[in-house]
Amino acid sequence: MVEERFDILMLLDNPLISDQRVEKEARSMAKAGLKILILASAEDSAKPQQEDRDGYRILRVLEPFFKHPLRFGYKRKLRETVDFVLRFNFTVLHCHDFQLLPVAAGVKANKPGIPLVYDSHEYLHGWPYYKEIPTLFNRIKGFFVWKRFLQQERAAAQSINALICPSNAIGMLQKLRFDSSLSPLIIRNIPEDQEVLHIQDLRTELHLPPEVHIIVHAGNIHQSDEDVDRLVRAVKSRTNCHLLFIGNRPRYYAVKERLSVSVEAKGFVHFLEYDPIVLHGILQQCTVGVAATETRYLAHRVGSSNRIMEYTKAGIPVIATRQESHEEMSETFGHIALYHSNDGASIQAAIQAVLSDRAGYMRRAKAASGQLSWNREIQPLIDLYSKISQQHLIQNSSK
């Protein structure tokens, strides 16, 4: 038995090199005085096995067997991992996403008094990712893995005491799929409030005069080359508009390489490396943010976009692809113009809508920025965990 007691034990299916949602939750809980331990995957990590970060502890000790539910020995590894987790002394079990939910359910079966919270980051049932696998054999194999994950998630979900989701749409769909009486707790991916660091003037860095509008696309580039080209042409069709891509993923570098030699993009498309420390300050200097999220599958259409929250917290207007969470924010705050990613005229119309009423969109964007707060968003979960932890201490002291 590991004697040190933790209020919250989190299960995580990656090595926590960078996972903003997990880090924000753990950091906020630690600031509230809760003792947090994250058991993370030990795969492909140059990070140390144990790390203390921002008031919480990470142990990268979980063998990533859970990524392969059809492999020989999976059930044995599952039992061993359940036994390993049971060695720790904790009050609440918080499971991030679906791959480790069978482990969490196994722990719950052994200790029924432990509250189990499922933090469902996405709608797996609406995300048939196996269709993207290139070879037919591996695609068929991927289909059966996906089906097994779905079966495991639905079965294990019968053990949960609380369900957390990043959007209302995912919460509603998961509640229906699990046939659950639980009311999902919606915690959107709102950036933390942060002090804006002094950074170089963006227009000086890009050699742009004050009258030029900077249309910024920050984060992952999910669009096809054709959709990227539509965006490029839409921005180019506007007088005094330049396009800025900010990123650090392989797709970003592929787009940068292609557009850097494109005659069509020459002179008005720019690229900056993603740096989370200065991103907020850079976004504040832009005119409009582009939130072009993947819309191919239902899981994408009902998800919650990190970048639209980042733009909104920076207080800038947004043009965004049509998906449920974007439409909700547009109706609530009025700082978003929606468009269809495969329609160049629709993109142009969205840009035109914002620039023709720039003062109004900016005013509404600033108001939205003031209303979105990660601290307020996470507080109900902190209150719940603090209450459970306090009750646990009282029960133990009376024994």
N, C-alpha and C positions, 0 to 999 in steps of 0.2 A: 504494500500500500504506500503510495506517495502521500506523505503527511501534510504538506503545505496545502491549505484550503484556498480555492478560487470561487468567486461568486459565479462567474460565467466561464464555461469551457466551450470554445468554438471549434468546430470541425471545418477544415478548409481543404479543397481539392487541388490547390496549387501551392507553390513554395512561398507565397506572399513576398515576392520581389517588389511587385507593385500591383495593388488591387484597391482602388480608391474607396469603393463602397465599404469593404471590409475594414480598411484602415480607419476611415471616418467613424464607423460605428464603435470600433474598439477604443479609439482615442477619446471619443466623447464619453463612453462609459467609464474609462479610467479617470477622466477629469472629474466625473461625478462621484468618485471614490470607490467604484467597483473594481474588484481584482479580476483581471482577465487573463486567461491562458488560451492561446490558439495552437491547436495541433494541426500542423500543415503538412502538405506532401513533401517528401524528401527528394523528389525527382529533380534532376537537372539544375541543381542549385549550387552556385558558388558561395552562397551565404552560409554562415555558421549554423550548426545544428540548433543552438540556442541563441536567441537574440532578445534583448530587452529594448523595446522601441516605444517612445511616447507614452510610457506608463503601463504598457502591457507586455506580456511575454509571448514569444513565438518559439515553439519546438517543431523543427522540421524533421519529423520522425515517422510519418505515415508512408508505408510502402504503397506505390500507386497501383496496386492490384485492382482497385475499384474502377479503373478506366476500362477494364476488360472483363465484363461480367460473364462472358461465355467461355473464358479460358479454363482449362483444367486446373483445379486447385482453388478456384475462386471462393467456394463456400468455406474451405478450411482457412483461407486468409481472412475471410470475413469474421469467422469465430475468433481467430487470434487477435484481430484488431479490436473487436468488442471487448475481449478480456483485457487488452492493453488499456483501453480507455477507462474501464472500470477500476483500474488501479489508482486513478486520480480522485482527489477529494474536491467535489464541486457541487454547486447548488442548482444551476440551470445548464442545460445542454442546448447550444445554439448551433444549428447545422446550416452551413452556407451551400445552397444549391443541391442538385439531385444526386450526384454520384456517391456521396457519403451518407445519404439518408438511410440506406439499409443498415449501416453501422450504427447510426443514431437510434434507429428503431430497435436494434439488438440490445443496445445499452438500456433503453427504456424498458424492454421486456425483462431484463435482469433487475432493474431498479425502478419499479413503477412509480415511486414517489418523486422521481426527478422530472421536473417540467421540461418538455421537449419543444423547442421553437424551431420552425422550418423557415429559413430565409430564402424564399424562392426567387432567384434573380431573373428567371426567364420562363417562358411558357414552352416547355419541351415538346408537348403534344403538337404544337403548331410550328415546330422547327425540324423538319425532316432533313437534317444536315447531310445525311448519307447520299442525297441526290447530287451533291457537289463532288463526290469522290470520282476520280477520272476513269478508273478501269471497272469493267462490268463485274468481275469477280469480287473485288473489294467493295463495290457499291452494294452488291447483294449481301455480303457479310456485314457491311455497315447498317443495312436495313434491319437485320436480326439483332444487332447490338442495340440499335435505337429502340426497337420493340421491347427488348429486355429492360432497358432503362425505364421505359414508360411503365411496364408492369411493376418493377421494383418501387418506383416513385409512388404509384397509386396505392400499393399495398402498405408501404412504410408510412404513408401519410395518415393512415388510420390511427397511428400512435401519437400524433402531434397534439400539443396543447395550445399552440398559437401559430398563426401563419402570417408571415411578413412578405409583402410584394412591393415592387417599385412603381406600379401603376394600378389605377382602379380596374382597368380592363384585365390585366393579368390576375388580379385578386378575384374578380368575378368568375373568370374562366377556371381558375384552380379550385375555387370553392365548389363549382358545379362538377368538375371532373372528379374531385375527391368525395363528392356527395357529403360535404361537411356542413355542420351547423355553426362552425367558427366564422366570425366576422373578420376578414383579413385586416391587418394593420398596414396601411399604405405609408411607406417611407420612400419618398422620391429621391432621386440622385441629385440633390441640391449641393452645390459646392459650399465648403465651409467659408465663413466670413474670414477675410484675410486682409492684412495691411498691404497696401500697394507699394512695392519696392520702387526705388528710383531706378528707372531704366532709360536707355537712350531713346530720344524722340524717334518714333517709328518712321515718320516722313523723312527725317534726315537720313535714317538708315537705308530707306528705299529710294531716296532722291526724288521725292514727290512733293509738289507744291501744295499749299493749303486747299486749293479749290478741287483737288482730285478726291473722289470718293473711293474709299478702300473697302472692297467687298471681301470678307475673310471667310475661308473654309478651314476650320481648325479640327484636328483629330483624324480618325480613321477615314480613308476614302473607300466607301463601299460601292460607289457607282462604277459602271462599266466605262471603258474608254469613250464609247459613244455618248454616254450621259455627261461625262466630264467635258467633252467637246461641246455639247449643247450649252453647258454652263459658261464655258469660255466665250462662245459666240454671243450668248445673251449679254454678258458683261461688256464685251467689245462693242456691241451695238449701241451702248449708252455713251454719251459724251462725258469725258472726265471721270471715267470709272476704271479702276484697276482691280485685279484679282490677286489675292494673297492666299497661298496654301501654307498651313502650319502643320507639321507632322514629324513622325520618326519611325513609322512602320514601313515594311518592305513595299507595300503598295504606294505609299507616298513617294518613295525614291524612284519607283518605276514611272509614276506620273511625271515627276520632276525631270527625269531623263528624257522622256518622250516630248514633253512640252518645251523643254529648253532648246530643242532643235526645230520646233514647229514655227513656220513662218507666221501662221495665224496667231500664235500666242506671243510672238516676239514683242518686247518692249512694254507689255502691260500685265504680264503674269509674273508673280514673284513667289519666292519660297523662303521659309524660315524654319529652322529646327525647333521642334517642340521642347519647351522648357517649362515645367509646371510652376516653377518659382516666379517667373515673369509673365506667364500667360495672361493672367487677369489684367495686368497693366497694359499689355499689348492690345488685348481685345477692346479695352476702353478707348483706344485711339483709332479704332476702325469705325466705319460708317454703318455697315450692315453685316450680320453674320449669316452664313449659309448652313442650314441643318438638313443635309441630304442623307437621310437614313435609308437603310435597306428596306424595301417594301415587298419583296418577293413572297415571303412566307407570313403566315398569320402571327407568328411569334414576334416578327419585326414590327408588324403594324400595330400590335398592342403593347409594345415595349415602352420604356421610358428613355429618352435620349439625353445622354450626359451633356452633349455639346449645346443643346438648346438651353439647358440650365446654366451652363457657363456663360453663354452670350447674355442671357437675361440678368445674371448676377453682375455682369460687366456693365449693364445698363444700355445695351445697344439693340436696335430693332433687328428682326430676324426674318429671313425668307426660309420656308421649310416645306419639305415634302408632306403630302397629306397622310397623316396617321393619327390615331385616336388621341394620344397624349398631346400632340402638337395642336390639334383642333381644340382640345380642352383649354390649353393655355391661351390660344388665340381668342377664344370666347371670353375667357376670364380677364385677360389683361389688355387685349387689343393691340399688341406690339408686334404681331406676327402676320406676314402675308404668305398664304399657302400656294403651292404650285405642284404640278405633275412633273416628275423628273424626266420623263421621256417626251416632254413637249417643250421645245425651245420657246415657243410663243408664250406659254404659261410662265416660264422662268422670267422672261422679259417683262411680262405683266406684273409679276410680283415685285421685281426691282423697281418698276415704274410706280407702283402703288406706294412703296416706302419713300422713294426720293421725291415724289410729288407732294407728299405730306410729311416731310422729314421731321419738322418740329413736333407734329402731333405724335408720330411714332416714337421719337426720342423721349417725349414727355411720358408717354405710357410705359416705355421700357424702363425709365428711371423709377417710375412708381412700382412696377413689377419687381425690380431689383430690391427695393426697400421692403417688399412684402414677403419675399422668399428668404427663409432663414433655416439653415441646417440645424441650428440649436433648437429651434421650435419644432422642426420636423422629427428629430430624434427623441425629444423629451418624453413622449408617451411611453416609449420602450424603456428609457432610463427609469421612469417612475415605476413601471411594472417590475423591472428587475430589482430595483431598490426595495420595493415592497416585499417581493419574494425572499430576497436575501435577509431582510430584517426579520421576517416571520421564521425563517430557518434558524437564525441566531436565538430567537426567543424560545423556540421549541427545544433546541439543544441545551440551553441554559436551565430549562425546567426539568431536564432529565436527571 
